[in-house]
């Protein structure tokens, strides 16, 4: 019996000696970093190190604290096979937990789909109950006469003279710069997008692809046009000349609002297009897809030029926004993360964490110094930019 017990104890030890071994290295923007390594809940020490693991899948987490609520992190599921890998390089990402709850946002409830800054820095917020609130800097919040259903999008007109709201009740609500309701326009399916074109006309885009243009001064319908019924997302270029619409079939159509004709289309991998954003100069279009990918399309390049793939969320990309100077691109996802990409430098600058629900709303302050985000849990955060 003693001999059998001895053999039983030797078998795990012998099997462990046969477990594959690989060298783990941790880097941040090309520089080695001594991150703490945890695999399957077990602390293994600091990078670089030799890792011995059994065959199969393992959860690898890396962590290195920094100052002021920031840390470097990495998380991945690794598949260890026979023979192992000679080396595994983990590229760390900077996470930023510094968030500030937006003053005046108390009472905003449920999903926050819509955020928009006026040129004067007044923030408009719309939630799933139909509430619309103005948050002027240094003054008390102002609640507007809201809709009976959710507010999907908000847009200020040139100079901040008007505020338009796209609602789930199938209307566009138009307010003046004091927040007074001027008129309610449209009927039928819910509106997905509002804005103002290059000539000051009010734009409303409905689910099922109905585009309407009105004279905001009189409310008179100027034009209506049927677009694709497979509409998932939309974006207006700065100045209101181009309209991009993202479709459920993984295609983006570009429309010229001067002629209301389709100017072209782009086919992309990644499935349905959930988010779009034009760069300030109108040259680039950011596309967020169902596969979590964020891609940049150069609208001035030849058709043979493939889009650049910046990074990926762990789930659907729900919102995109360029900073006013075009230096940063922010994305919000179903994974509750806000990712900030430094376009000039060409790297993912940081990931803001703090939301406990999907991130539907993104907007940069006109100064370009702050990013405001709205989540599925009804909270609105201010994030400092680098």
C-alpha positions as CSV (number, residue, x, y, z in Angstrom):
1,X,0.0,0.0,0.0
2,X,2.8,2.4,0.8
3,X,4.4,1.6,-2.6
4,X,1.1,2.5,-4.4
5,X,0.8,5.7,-2.5
6,X,4.3,6.6,-3.5
7,X,3.5,6.0,-7.2
8,X,0.3,8.1,-6.9
9,X,2.2,11.0,-5.5
10,X,4.9,10.8,-8.2
11,X,2.5,10.9,-11.1
12,X,1.4,14.6,-10.8
13,X,5.0,15.7,-10.2
14,X,6.1,13.8,-13.3
15,X,3.3,15.1,-15.4
16,X,4.1,18.7,-14.3
17,X,7.7,18.3,-15.6
18,X,6.2,17.5,-19.0
19,X,4.0,20.7,-19.0
20,X,4.9,23.1,-21.8
21,X,7.0,26.1,-20.8
22,X,7.1,29.4,-22.6
23,X,8.8,32.8,-21.9
24,X,6.4,35.7,-21.1
25,X,7.5,39.2,-21.9
26,X,5.5,42.4,-21.2
27,X,5.9,45.6,-23.0
28,X,4.2,49.0,-23.2
29,X,4.8,50.9,-26.5
30,X,8.0,49.0,-27.1
31,X,9.4,49.3,-23.6
32,X,9.7,46.3,-21.3
33,X,7.6,46.6,-18.2
34,X,7.7,44.5,-14.9
35,X,4.0,43.8,-14.8
36,X,2.6,41.4,-12.2
37,X,1.5,38.1,-13.8
38,X,-1.6,36.2,-12.7
39,X,-2.6,33.0,-14.5
40,X,-5.9,31.3,-13.6
41,X,-5.9,33.2,-10.3
42,X,-2.4,32.2,-9.3
43,X,0.3,34.9,-8.8
44,X,3.3,33.9,-10.8
45,X,5.6,36.9,-10.2
46,X,6.7,39.7,-12.5
47,X,7.6,39.9,-16.2
48,X,9.8,38.7,-17.7
49,X,9.5,35.1,-16.5
50,X,9.2,31.4,-17.6
51,X,5.7,30.1,-17.4
52,X,4.9,26.5,-17.1
53,X,1.2,25.6,-17.8
54,X,-0.8,22.5,-18.5
55,X,-2.4,22.0,-21.9
56,X,-5.6,23.8,-22.7
57,X,-6.9,27.3,-22.2
58,X,-5.7,29.7,-19.5
59,X,-6.7,33.2,-18.3
60,X,-3.7,35.5,-18.2
61,X,-3.9,38.9,-16.4
62,X,-1.2,41.4,-16.1
63,X,-1.1,44.5,-13.9
64,X,1.3,47.4,-13.2
65,X,0.1,50.4,-11.2
66,X,0.9,54.0,-12.2
67,X,0.2,57.3,-10.5
68,X,-3.1,59.3,-10.4
69,X,-5.6,56.4,-10.9
70,X,-3.9,54.9,-13.9
71,X,-2.5,51.4,-14.4
72,X,-1.1,49.2,-17.2
73,X,-3.1,46.1,-17.8
74,X,-3.6,43.1,-20.1
75,X,-6.0,40.3,-20.2
76,X,-6.2,37.3,-22.6
77,X,-7.2,33.7,-22.9
78,X,-4.2,31.6,-24.0
79,X,-4.3,28.2,-25.6
80,X,-1.3,26.1,-24.5
81,X,-0.5,23.2,-26.9
82,X,2.1,20.5,-26.9
83,X,5.6,21.9,-27.2
84,X,4.4,25.3,-26.0
85,X,5.6,28.6,-27.5
86,X,9.2,29.8,-27.3
87,X,7.9,33.3,-26.2
88,X,4.7,35.2,-25.7
89,X,4.7,39.0,-25.9
90,X,1.9,40.8,-24.0
91,X,1.3,44.4,-25.2
92,X,0.1,46.3,-22.1
93,X,-2.6,49.0,-22.4
94,X,-3.0,52.0,-20.1
95,X,-6.2,52.1,-18.2
96,X,-7.5,55.3,-16.6
97,X,-10.0,55.2,-13.7
98,X,-10.1,59.0,-13.3
99,X,-13.7,59.9,-13.9
100,X,-15.8,62.8,-12.7
101,X,-19.6,62.6,-12.5
102,X,-21.1,65.4,-14.5
103,X,-22.6,68.1,-12.2
104,X,-26.3,68.6,-13.0
105,X,-26.9,65.1,-14.3
106,X,-29.0,64.0,-11.3
107,X,-32.4,62.9,-12.5
108,X,-31.1,61.6,-15.9
109,X,-32.3,58.0,-16.0
110,X,-31.7,54.9,-17.9
111,X,-29.8,54.8,-21.2
112,X,-28.1,58.0,-22.3
113,X,-28.0,57.8,-26.0
114,X,-27.6,61.5,-26.9
115,X,-24.9,64.1,-26.0
116,X,-24.2,67.3,-27.9
117,X,-22.2,70.5,-27.2
118,X,-23.1,73.9,-28.5
119,X,-20.3,76.1,-29.8
120,X,-20.6,78.0,-26.5
121,X,-20.0,74.9,-24.5
122,X,-23.6,74.2,-23.4
123,X,-24.1,70.4,-23.1
124,X,-27.4,68.9,-24.1
125,X,-28.3,65.4,-22.7
126,X,-31.1,63.1,-23.8
127,X,-32.2,59.9,-22.0
128,X,-34.4,56.9,-22.7
129,X,-37.4,58.5,-20.9
130,X,-37.5,61.4,-23.4
131,X,-36.0,63.9,-21.0
132,X,-33.8,66.6,-22.6
133,X,-31.6,68.7,-20.3
134,X,-29.3,71.7,-21.0
135,X,-26.2,72.0,-18.8
136,X,-24.8,75.5,-19.2
137,X,-21.4,76.1,-17.6
138,X,-21.7,77.8,-14.2
139,X,-25.5,78.0,-14.3
140,X,-28.4,75.8,-13.2
141,X,-29.6,73.0,-15.5
142,X,-32.6,73.6,-17.7
143,X,-35.1,70.8,-18.5
144,X,-36.8,71.2,-21.9
145,X,-40.3,70.0,-22.9
146,X,-39.4,66.5,-23.7
147,X,-40.7,63.6,-25.8
148,X,-42.9,60.7,-24.8
149,X,-40.2,58.2,-25.9
150,X,-36.4,58.0,-25.9
151,X,-34.1,60.7,-27.3
152,X,-31.7,59.0,-29.8
153,X,-29.7,62.0,-31.1
154,X,-29.2,65.7,-30.4
155,X,-27.6,68.4,-32.6
156,X,-27.1,72.2,-32.3
157,X,-27.5,74.3,-35.4
158,X,-24.8,76.7,-36.7
159,X,-23.9,79.2,-34.0
160,X,-26.0,77.3,-31.4
161,X,-29.2,79.0,-32.6
162,X,-31.3,75.8,-32.6
163,X,-31.3,72.5,-30.9
164,X,-32.8,69.5,-32.6
165,X,-33.7,66.2,-31.0
166,X,-34.4,62.8,-32.7
167,X,-37.0,60.8,-30.7
168,X,-38.3,57.3,-30.6
169,X,-41.9,58.6,-30.9
170,X,-41.2,59.4,-34.6
171,X,-40.7,63.1,-34.3
172,X,-38.0,65.7,-34.5
173,X,-38.3,68.4,-31.8
174,X,-36.8,71.8,-32.5
175,X,-35.9,74.3,-29.8
176,X,-34.4,77.8,-29.8
177,X,-31.2,78.8,-28.0
178,X,-33.2,79.4,-24.8
179,X,-34.6,75.9,-24.8
180,X,-38.2,76.9,-25.9
181,X,-39.9,74.3,-28.0
182,X,-40.6,75.8,-31.5
183,X,-42.1,72.9,-33.4
184,X,-42.5,69.2,-33.6
185,X,-41.8,67.7,-37.1
186,X,-42.2,64.4,-38.8
187,X,-44.2,61.3,-38.2
188,X,-43.9,57.5,-38.6
189,X,-40.9,55.4,-37.5
190,X,-38.4,56.5,-34.9
191,X,-35.8,59.1,-35.9
192,X,-32.1,57.9,-35.6
193,X,-30.2,61.0,-36.6
194,X,-30.7,64.8,-36.7
195,X,-28.4,67.6,-37.8
196,X,-28.1,70.7,-40.0
197,X,-26.7,70.7,-43.5
198,X,-24.3,73.2,-45.2
199,X,-27.2,75.6,-46.0
200,X,-28.8,75.4,-42.5
201,X,-31.6,73.0,-43.4
202,X,-32.7,70.7,-40.6
203,X,-32.0,67.0,-41.3
204,X,-34.0,64.1,-39.9
205,X,-33.2,60.4,-40.7
206,X,-35.6,57.7,-39.7
207,X,-35.3,54.0,-39.2
208,X,-36.3,52.3,-42.5
209,X,-34.2,54.9,-44.3
210,X,-36.5,58.0,-44.8
211,X,-34.4,61.2,-45.1
212,X,-36.3,64.5,-44.5
213,X,-35.1,68.1,-44.8
214,X,-36.9,71.1,-43.4
215,X,-36.6,74.9,-43.2
216,X,-36.0,75.3,-39.4
217,X,-37.4,78.9,-39.5
218,X,-40.8,77.9,-40.9
219,X,-40.9,74.1,-40.4
220,X,-41.7,73.7,-44.1
221,X,-40.7,70.4,-45.6
222,X,-38.1,71.0,-48.3
223,X,-37.3,67.5,-49.5
224,X,-37.8,63.8,-48.6
225,X,-35.8,60.9,-50.0
226,X,-35.8,57.2,-49.4
227,X,-32.4,55.7,-48.5
228,X,-31.6,52.1,-47.6
229,X,-34.1,50.4,-45.3
230,X,-31.3,48.4,-43.5
231,X,-30.1,51.4,-41.5
232,X,-28.1,50.9,-38.3
233,X,-26.2,54.2,-37.9
234,X,-25.5,57.6,-39.4
235,X,-23.0,60.5,-39.2
236,X,-22.8,64.0,-40.7
237,X,-19.6,65.6,-41.8
238,X,-18.6,68.9,-40.2
239,X,-20.4,71.6,-42.2
240,X,-23.2,69.3,-43.2
241,X,-22.2,68.4,-46.7
242,X,-21.9,64.6,-46.5
243,X,-24.1,62.1,-44.8
244,X,-22.8,58.6,-44.1
245,X,-25.2,55.8,-43.3
246,X,-24.1,52.4,-41.8
247,X,-26.1,49.3,-42.8
248,X,-26.9,46.0,-41.3
249,X,-25.1,44.3,-44.2
250,X,-21.7,45.7,-43.3
251,X,-21.8,48.5,-45.9
252,X,-21.5,52.3,-45.6
253,X,-23.2,54.6,-48.1
254,X,-22.0,58.2,-48.6
255,X,-24.6,60.8,-49.6
256,X,-24.1,64.3,-50.9
257,X,-26.7,66.6,-49.3
258,X,-26.2,69.3,-51.9
259,X,-27.7,67.0,-54.6
260,X,-29.2,64.3,-52.3
261,X,-27.5,61.7,-54.4
262,X,-25.4,58.7,-53.3
263,X,-21.8,59.6,-53.8
264,X,-20.3,56.2,-53.2
265,X,-20.2,53.2,-50.8
266,X,-17.7,51.2,-48.8
267,X,-17.9,47.5,-48.0
268,X,-16.2,46.5,-44.8
269,X,-15.7,43.3,-42.8
270,X,-17.0,43.0,-39.3
271,X,-20.8,42.7,-39.8
272,X,-23.4,45.4,-39.2
273,X,-22.2,49.0,-38.8
274,X,-23.3,50.3,-35.4
275,X,-21.3,53.6,-35.2
276,X,-19.8,56.2,-37.6
277,X,-17.9,59.5,-37.3
278,X,-16.3,61.9,-39.8
279,X,-13.0,63.5,-39.0
280,X,-13.2,67.3,-38.7
281,X,-11.7,67.8,-42.2
282,X,-14.1,65.3,-43.7
283,X,-11.4,63.1,-45.2
284,X,-11.6,60.2,-42.9
285,X,-14.6,58.1,-41.8
286,X,-14.4,56.0,-38.6
287,X,-16.5,52.9,-38.7
288,X,-17.5,50.7,-35.7
289,X,-18.8,47.2,-36.3
290,X,-20.4,44.3,-34.7
291,X,-17.1,42.4,-34.4
292,X,-15.8,45.1,-32.1
293,X,-13.4,46.5,-34.7
294,X,-12.8,50.2,-35.3
295,X,-11.7,51.0,-38.8
296,X,-10.7,54.2,-40.6
297,X,-11.6,54.8,-44.2
298,X,-9.8,57.4,-46.3
299,X,-12.5,58.8,-48.5
300,X,-10.0,60.5,-50.7
301,X,-7.9,57.4,-51.4
302,X,-8.4,55.0,-54.3
303,X,-10.8,52.2,-53.9
304,X,-8.0,49.7,-53.7
305,X,-6.7,51.2,-50.5
306,X,-7.9,49.1,-47.6
307,X,-9.2,50.7,-44.4
308,X,-6.8,50.8,-41.4
309,X,-7.8,48.7,-38.4
310,X,-7.1,50.6,-35.2
311,X,-8.2,48.3,-32.4
312,X,-11.0,46.2,-31.2
313,X,-13.5,46.3,-28.4
314,X,-14.6,43.0,-26.8
315,X,-18.1,43.5,-28.2
316,X,-20.2,45.8,-30.3
317,X,-18.8,49.3,-31.0
318,X,-21.8,51.6,-30.1
319,X,-20.4,55.2,-30.4
320,X,-17.5,57.1,-32.1
321,X,-16.3,60.7,-31.9
322,X,-13.3,62.7,-33.2
323,X,-11.8,65.5,-31.1
324,X,-12.3,69.0,-32.6
325,X,-8.6,69.2,-33.7
326,X,-8.7,65.6,-35.1
327,X,-5.9,64.4,-32.8
328,X,-8.0,61.8,-31.0
329,X,-10.7,59.3,-31.9
330,X,-12.8,58.0,-29.0
331,X,-15.0,54.9,-29.1
332,X,-17.5,53.4,-26.7
333,X,-18.6,49.8,-26.6
334,X,-21.0,47.2,-25.4
335,X,-18.0,46.1,-23.2
336,X,-18.4,49.3,-21.0
337,X,-15.1,50.6,-22.1
338,X,-14.2,54.0,-23.7
339,X,-11.1,53.8,-25.9
340,X,-9.0,56.8,-26.8
341,X,-6.8,56.5,-29.9
342,X,-4.0,59.0,-30.6
343,X,-4.1,59.4,-34.3
344,X,-0.9,61.3,-34.9
345,X,1.2,59.0,-32.8
346,X,-0.6,55.9,-34.1
347,X,-1.4,54.1,-30.8
348,X,-4.2,53.4,-28.4
349,X,-3.5,56.0,-25.8
350,X,-5.7,54.7,-23.0
351,X,-8.9,53.0,-22.0
352,X,-11.3,54.9,-19.6
353,X,-13.1,52.6,-17.2
354,X,-16.0,53.5,-14.8
355,X,-19.2,52.8,-16.7
356,X,-21.1,49.7,-15.6
357,X,-23.3,49.7,-18.7
358,X,-22.8,50.0,-22.5
359,X,-21.4,53.4,-23.7
360,X,-23.8,54.9,-26.1
361,X,-22.9,58.6,-25.9
362,X,-19.6,60.3,-26.7
363,X,-18.8,64.0,-27.2
364,X,-15.7,66.2,-26.9
365,X,-15.9,69.6,-25.4
366,X,-15.4,72.3,-28.0
367,X,-12.1,73.2,-26.3
368,X,-10.9,69.6,-26.9
369,X,-9.7,69.2,-23.3
370,X,-12.5,66.9,-22.0
371,X,-14.4,63.9,-23.2
372,X,-17.9,63.4,-21.9
373,X,-19.5,59.9,-22.0
374,X,-23.0,58.6,-21.4
375,X,-23.7,55.0,-20.3
376,X,-26.4,52.5,-20.2
377,X,-26.7,52.9,-16.5
378,X,-27.7,56.5,-16.8
379,X,-24.5,58.1,-15.6
380,X,-22.5,60.8,-17.4
381,X,-18.8,61.1,-16.9
382,X,-16.1,63.6,-17.7
383,X,-12.7,62.2,-18.7
384,X,-9.6,64.3,-18.7
385,X,-7.6,64.1,-22.0
386,X,-3.8,63.5,-21.9
